[in-house]
Each structure stands twice: as C-alpha cells, then as structure tokens.
Amino acid sequence: MTPTTLEEPIRRSVAAVDRDQAVADIKTIDELEAEDVAPDRLRSILLTAFAVAAVMLTALGLYGVIAHGVVQRTREIGIRAALGANASSLLRLVLWQGLTMVGVGLAIGVAGAIAVHRVLRTFLYGVGSADPATLAAVVFVMAIVAIVACYLPARRATTVDPLIALKTE
C-alpha cells in the first residue's frame, strides 16, 4: 500500500478515538527525514560549489603566475637554448622550479588544514576534518592541477626561438 492510500483510514481511526482531534499533515518517515536534512543538504551543495570554484580559481591563478614567470625568463631560456640546452632540459628546468613552489605550497596547506581541524569539525558531518582520505584527495587534485599549470608554460618555453628571446628586453 502506498502512504496516500492509508491517509483516509488513518483519519477515520483517529476520528473514532477522538472526533475533535485534527489530522492535518500526514507524512511518511522518508518525507519527514528529507525535510529534516534539507538545510544540511543545501549547505553541503553550497560548500561543494564553492570548493569547485576555489579549485578553478587556484588552477587559473597557478597557471597565470607560472606563465608570467616563464615570460619574464624568456631571455634566460633563450640564452640556455642558444648555449645548447635541448627542449627536454628546458622543460625539466621550468617544471622543476614550478613544482618545487607548488610542493612547498601544498606542504604549508596541509599543515594549515591539520592545524585548524577543530574549527573545521563543526562544519562537517560524517567526515572528520583530519580525514586522511579527504586530505590525500585534495593534495592529489591540487598536484594534478599544478602539473598541468606548470607543463603548459614550460612546453611553450621550449618553443622559444633563441634569436628572438635574445632580442627582447
């Protein structure tokens, strides 16, 4: 039987016991539970949306900073290429320097997250703020974003013509 088919027998049973008792709002346990968790669900959706926006902004910012650093070092990269550095060594150089900065940033971020886990615990339900799986997932995603953000400018740096790079100031 569906809950809606039981509504009328429930009303009759209550009226048989007490005619003055009003039966206004009949809901199933599932409906009551859904209403109860709705604010928490909305908060979780909003936090997820903000987290996705933060990852996107982080990726764009990281790419912008590293790309700007590569552009500023165009002359140096051109000199290295003119002196015989091949594309793979230039790629490794730019990637290494970018990923070193990212590694330091991730280490500071993880230390900060662990340091404020008591504050975060009040906002999370069912997942501890110091949950190793969540922390590892965040570090993994940020590392992938960093690798891509470092690789694109580094790849572009390997195509710099040494003559053009040496002429720019």
Residue, then its C-alpha position, 0 to 999 in steps of 0.5 A: m500500500t502506498p502512504t496516500t492510500l492509508e491517509e483516509p483510514i488513518r483519519r477515520s481511526v483517529a476520528a473514532v478515538d477522538r472526533d475533535q482531534a485534527v489530522a492535518d499533515i500526514k507524512t511518511i518517515d522518508e518525507l519527514e527525514a528529507e525535510d529534516v536534512a534539507p538545510d544540511r543538504l543545501r549547505s553541503i551543495l553550497l560548500t561543494a560549489f564553492a570548493v569547485a570554484a576555489v579549485m578553478l580559481t587556484a588552477l587559473g591563478l597557478y597557471g597565470v603566475i607560472a606563465h608570467g614567470v616563464v615570460q619574464r625568463t624568456r631571455e634566460i631560456g633563450i640564452r640556455a637554448a642558444l648555449g645548447a640546452n635541448a627542449s627536454s632540459l628546458l622543460r625539466l628546468v621550468l617544471w622543476q622550479g614550478l613544482t618545487m613552489v607548488g610542493v612547498g605550497l601544498a606542504i604549508g596547506v596541509a599543515g594549515a588544514i591539520a592545524v585548524h581541524r577543530v574549527l573545521r569539525t563543526f562544519l562537517y558531518g560524517v567526515g572528520s576534518a583530519d580525514p586522511a582520505t579527504l586530505a590525500a584527495v585534495v593534495f592529489v587534485m591540487a598536484i594534478v592541477a599544478i602539473v598541468a599549470c606548470y607543463l603548459p608554460a614550460r612546453r611553450a618555453t621550449t618553443v622559444d626561438p633563441l634569436i628572438a628571446l635574445k632580442t627582447e628586453 
